[in-house]
């Protein structure tokens, strides 16, 4: 696709592609080339109202559709997504910029979410207990909530929407999705394939936009729950505004993930995993390693880390063997440069300066791998989520001190330890103050059948996405107590 044949992407409402009622149109560039590959109309509250009304009308029938029939549509959807695996991965590379291998893995993670949701008949089973008293039985049934609103980020344009709407719809709800206006193409493709799988009109709707669309979903009285993934300030805002109106909310937020390298760790393997975690997807993922805590005197490891970072290949996501790809847009790159400057000003040792690579690849929004050493816990680069290929190395005398760094962090998404010591592993498991832990694993993200369980300011709400938490979030329980000697 070239700039001469780009079309304005439309909303998907009640099974039809419709133009936004707004007048603002945003360019969607390829981050690797800055070529405009599409345009997206920024919708209005009127568009949101139309989408919600379509979802509400569809809910009247969909909620009574047998769970096995819903599951069969999802099985068909699973097949279509699998059939389009390579094409979907290439589309992610084009609009998001990440490497093809990373994009291919994202598609797989998304397909696994649909696979999990396809188990709806089993997932939605209730519970019974006979004779809770003489001649009295008790039963629990699950019922859908109604219209669900989903707000998703640019960094995982396929996986995150598929965290949300397949399971919500499998549970009998209908859905209005607001994808990132930075990566809207993949969301529209997901809707096309879902309709092709046999989903009734109005069950899934997509509205493109920004602030007005978000607020429209948060404020609409017919939207019963909100699922959100994004930055910490917006997550907190979404949670407070929607919860204040009685809606269920799960808001996944920012992160500052610490990787602890113990003295007995395999230096080469640890460095390899950390570099992949920190710089894959240009560091733009909430499970990326952004802070390494080196326990003991281990300059040899830091040198290995520096060498591997400097040896990374950088380029377009479709280039072979490329790991480091562009950040999403120029304004974000400028913000990251500001963080690098702050790190230097605050006294950290700059081992790899990613700013040097910017001039060599002017056609895209590239930033080379950046590694700081001798970072202290109070420095800006150690406390704030940068969401970019910037890695901070902190030093600790022992595991207790390393764990204290994790505890002091406002975020609690993930943490990893590299060691062969069983005692250290157990202490880390019990004391690390984060919801997803890894042992010799670079990205300790969970599979679809487990909850994505961030803690502290990495999550606002009570029930997480995926797994049993997801089923509980998208359903409400009805208890029935029956007497039989009446």
Residue, then its C-alpha position, 0 to 999 in steps of 0.5 A: x500500500x502506498x500513499x496514493x491508495x490509502x483510504x480512511x479507515x472506517x468504524x465497524x458498527x452493527x456489522x457494517x463499515x461506516x464513516x466517522x461522524x467527526x471531521x478530524x483525520x489522522x495519518x497512520x505512518x509506518x514507523x520504519x519509513x514514516x510513509x503514510x499507510x492509512x488514515x483513520x477518522x477520529x470519531x465522536x461521542x455520537x459514533x460511540x452512542x451508535x456502537x453501544x446501541x448496536x451492541x445493546x440491541x445485539x445483546x438481547x439475542x446473544x445472551x440467550x445463544x447457547x454457549x456451544x453455539x458461541x464456541x463454534x463461532x470462536x472455533x471458526x474464528x480460531x481457524x481463520x486467524x491461524x490461516x491468516x497468521x503470516x499476513x496478520x504478522x506482516x500487518x503488525x510489522x507495517x503499522x507497529x514497526x516491531x520485528x516480524x518474529x516478534x509480530x509472529x509471536x504476538x499473533x500466536x499469543x492472540x490465537x491462544x486467547x481465542x483458543x481459551x475462549x472457545x472452551x466457553x461451555x466448560x468455562x461458564x459452568x456453575x456450581x451446585x451443592x445438594x442438601x445445604x440444609x434438610x431438603x434444600x439445595x443451592x446452585x450458582x449460574x453465570x450470566x453475562x453483564x451486557x455491553x463491554x467497552x475495550x480500550x487497547x494500546x498500540x504496542x500489541x494491536x492483536x494480542x491485547x484486543x484478543x485478551x478482551x473481546x473473544x472471552x467477553x463475547x464467549x461469556x454472552x456479552x457484546x463488545x465495543x472496541x476502541x483500538x489505538x488510533x496509532x495502530x487501527x488497521x489490525x483491529x479492523x482486520x480482526x473485525x472482518x475475520x470475526x464477521x466471516x466466522x459467523x458472528x452476528x451483527x452488533x456483537x463486536x463493534x469498533x470505534x476509532x478515536x481518542x479522548x472523546x471516544x474513551x470518555x464516551x465509553x466510560x460515561x455511557x450508562x449502557x456500558x457495564x464494564x471497561x477493560x483497558x490497557x495503557x499508560x499508568x496515568x490514563x489507567x488510573x483515570x479510566x479506573x476512577x471515572x468508570x468505577x465512580x459510575x458503578x462500572x466494573x473496571x480492569x485497567x492494566x497499567x505501566x511497569x518497571x520490571x527488574x531482572x536480578x542477576x545473582x553471582x552464580x548466574x550463567x553470564x552469557x545466557x542471562x545477558x542474552x535473555x535480558x537484551x532480548x527482553x529489554x530491546x525486543x519490540x523496541x522496549x515498548x511492552x509492559x513486560x520488558x526488562x528495564x532495570x537489571x540489578x547485578x548482585x555482587x561485584x560482577x563487572x564481567x556480566x555488565x561488560x557482556x551485557x554491553x557487548x550484546x547490546x552494541x551488537x544488536x542489528x537494527x532496522x525494519x521489522x521485515x529485515x532478517x535477523x533484526x531485533x531492534x526496530x523503531x519506536x512508534x512515533x517521533x514525539x515518543x522518541x523525543x520524550x525518550x531522548x529527554x530521559x537519556x539526558x536526565x540519566x546523564x545529568x543525574x550521574x549514571x554511566x552511559x555505556x551505550x548511547x542510542x542517540x548516536x544511531x538516530x542520524x544513521x537511519x533518518x527515514x524512521x523513528x529509530x533509537x539505538x540500544x541505550x544502557x546505563x550503569x551505576x544507576x541508583x534507585x532514586x534516579x528518574x531512569x530507575x523509577x519511571x516507565x520509559x517504554x523504549x530501548x533504554x536499560x538501567x543497571x543497578x548494583x546490590x550487595x545481596x539478594x535482600x538489597x535487590x528485593x528492596x529495589x523491587x519493593x520500593x518501585x511503584x510498579x509491580x508487573x513482573x520481575x525475574x531472577x537468574x540463578x541456579x540457587x534453589x534457596x535464592x529462587x524460593x526467597x525471590x518467589x516469596x518476597x519479590x513484590x510483583x505479580x508475574x515472576x520469572x526464573x531464568x526467563x526473560x519475559x515472564x508473561x502468562x499464557x491465556x489460561x492464567x491471569x495477567x496479574x500485575x500489582x501495585x500501580x501496574x493494575x487498577x481493579x480486582x479481576x485481571x484479564x485472562x484465565x478464571x479472572x477473565x471469566x469472573x470479570x465478564x460474568x455475574x453470578x446468580x444463586x438459587x436456593x431450592x426447597x423440595x419438601x414444600 
